[in-house]
Amino acid sequence: MTWLLHMLTNNVWINGSFDVLHTGHIKLFRIARTLAGPNGSVFVGVDTDERISSHKGPSRPINSLQDRILMLSSIKYVDHVLPFASNHELESHINTIKPKYMVIGDDYRGQDIIGSQFIEEIIYVTRDNKSTSDVVERIYG
């Protein structure tokens, strides 16, 4: 019966740091919610603080993991938020959920996507040139 439920739902996966939320993120979440439909769920994977620091430098993240989880959980398009500290943990989450779709920014087109082997379809979305790094640069110069 579990396999039948999986076949009837369109679970959607999105992941990232989501350090400083912006309209590009909201666009991704909104599209994910539409793809999930009334019976599916939107799962958001979020990088741990240590993972962000190792990829983006010691001044990041700006918002703590706990704060980012609270903000993401408060968005009406998001059903579940799962932190991950490694590529292996990210893949494990995706493999467990087995989402039909992964929604990511089109800036990742042509790159290796972690966990893509567990996804039926990757949906690339234009984020209208919005990025957390750009927002941080504008704030701190």
C-alpha positions as CSV (number, residue, x, y, z in Angstrom):
1,M,0.0,0.0,0.0
2,T,2.9,2.4,0.7
3,W,4.1,2.1,-2.9
4,L,0.6,3.0,-4.1
5,L,0.6,6.1,-2.0
6,H,4.0,7.1,-3.4
7,M,2.7,6.6,-6.9
8,L,-0.3,9.0,-6.2
9,T,1.8,11.8,-4.6
10,N,4.1,14.2,-6.2
11,N,6.7,14.9,-3.5
12,V,9.1,17.7,-4.4
13,W,12.7,18.3,-3.1
14,I,14.6,21.6,-2.9
15,N,17.9,22.1,-1.1
16,G,20.3,24.9,-0.4
17,S,21.7,27.1,2.3
18,F,18.7,29.6,2.4
19,D,20.9,31.9,4.5
20,V,19.2,35.1,3.5
21,L,15.8,34.5,2.0
22,H,14.9,36.4,-1.2
23,T,12.3,36.4,-3.9
24,G,14.2,33.9,-6.0
25,H,13.8,31.4,-3.1
26,I,10.1,32.1,-2.8
27,K,9.7,31.5,-6.5
28,L,11.3,28.1,-6.2
29,F,9.0,27.2,-3.2
30,R,5.9,28.4,-5.0
31,I,6.7,26.3,-8.1
32,A,7.5,23.3,-5.9
33,R,4.1,23.6,-4.2
34,T,2.3,23.7,-7.5
35,L,4.2,20.6,-8.7
36,A,3.4,18.8,-5.4
37,G,-0.4,19.4,-5.8
38,P,-2.9,18.8,-3.1
39,N,-1.6,15.3,-2.1
40,G,2.2,15.9,-2.3
41,S,4.7,17.5,0.0
42,V,7.5,20.0,-0.5
43,F,10.6,18.9,1.3
44,V,13.4,21.5,1.8
45,G,16.9,20.4,2.6
46,V,19.0,23.0,4.4
47,D,22.8,23.1,4.8
48,T,24.1,23.1,8.4
49,D,26.1,26.1,9.6
50,E,29.4,24.2,9.4
51,R,28.7,23.2,5.8
52,I,27.9,26.7,4.8
53,S,31.1,28.1,6.5
54,S,33.2,25.5,4.7
55,H,31.8,26.4,1.3
56,K,31.3,30.2,1.6
57,G,33.8,31.3,4.2
58,P,33.9,32.1,8.0
59,S,31.6,35.1,7.8
60,R,28.7,32.8,6.7
61,P,26.1,31.8,7.5
62,I,24.4,35.1,8.6
63,N,21.4,33.3,10.0
64,S,21.9,30.2,12.3
65,L,20.5,26.8,11.2
66,Q,17.8,27.1,13.9
67,D,16.7,30.5,12.5
68,R,16.7,29.3,8.9
69,I,14.7,26.2,9.8
70,L,12.1,28.4,11.6
71,M,11.9,30.8,8.6
72,L,11.6,28.0,6.1
73,S,9.0,26.1,8.2
74,S,6.9,29.3,8.3
75,I,6.6,29.6,4.5
76,K,3.2,28.4,3.4
77,Y,4.6,26.5,0.4
78,V,7.0,24.3,2.5
79,D,5.8,21.2,4.3
80,H,9.1,19.7,5.8
81,V,12.6,21.1,6.5
82,L,15.5,18.7,6.9
83,P,19.0,19.8,7.7
84,F,22.0,18.0,6.2
85,A,25.8,18.2,7.0
86,S,27.3,16.2,4.1
87,N,26.7,15.1,0.6
88,H,26.0,11.6,1.9
89,E,23.4,12.9,4.3
90,L,21.8,14.9,1.5
91,E,21.6,11.9,-0.7
92,S,20.2,9.8,2.1
93,H,17.4,12.2,2.6
94,I,16.5,12.3,-1.1
95,N,16.7,8.5,-1.4
96,T,14.4,8.1,1.6
97,I,11.8,10.5,0.3
98,K,12.1,9.5,-3.3
99,P,10.6,12.7,-4.6
100,K,9.2,12.9,-8.1
101,Y,10.6,16.3,-8.7
102,M,13.6,18.4,-7.7
103,V,13.3,22.1,-8.2
104,I,16.6,24.1,-8.5
105,G,17.8,27.4,-9.9
106,D,18.8,27.3,-13.6
107,D,22.3,28.4,-12.6
108,Y,22.8,24.7,-11.7
109,R,22.0,23.5,-15.3
110,G,24.8,21.4,-16.6
111,Q,26.3,20.7,-13.2
112,D,26.3,17.4,-11.2
113,I,23.3,17.4,-9.0
114,I,23.7,15.5,-5.7
115,G,20.9,12.9,-5.4
116,S,19.7,13.3,-9.0
117,Q,19.7,9.5,-9.4
118,F,16.7,9.3,-7.0
119,I,14.6,12.0,-8.8
120,E,12.3,11.4,-11.7
121,E,12.6,14.9,-13.1
122,I,14.7,18.0,-12.3
123,I,12.9,21.3,-12.9
124,Y,15.2,24.2,-13.5
125,V,13.8,27.6,-12.5
126,T,15.0,31.1,-13.4
127,R,15.5,33.0,-10.2
128,D,15.6,36.3,-11.9
129,N,19.3,36.9,-11.1
130,K,18.6,36.8,-7.3
131,S,21.2,35.3,-5.0
132,T,22.0,35.4,-1.4
133,S,25.6,36.3,-2.2
134,D,24.4,39.3,-4.1
135,V,22.2,40.4,-1.3
136,V,25.0,40.0,1.2
137,E,27.3,42.0,-1.1
138,R,24.8,44.9,-1.3
139,I,24.4,44.9,2.5
140,Y,28.1,44.7,3.4
141,G,29.7,46.1,0.3
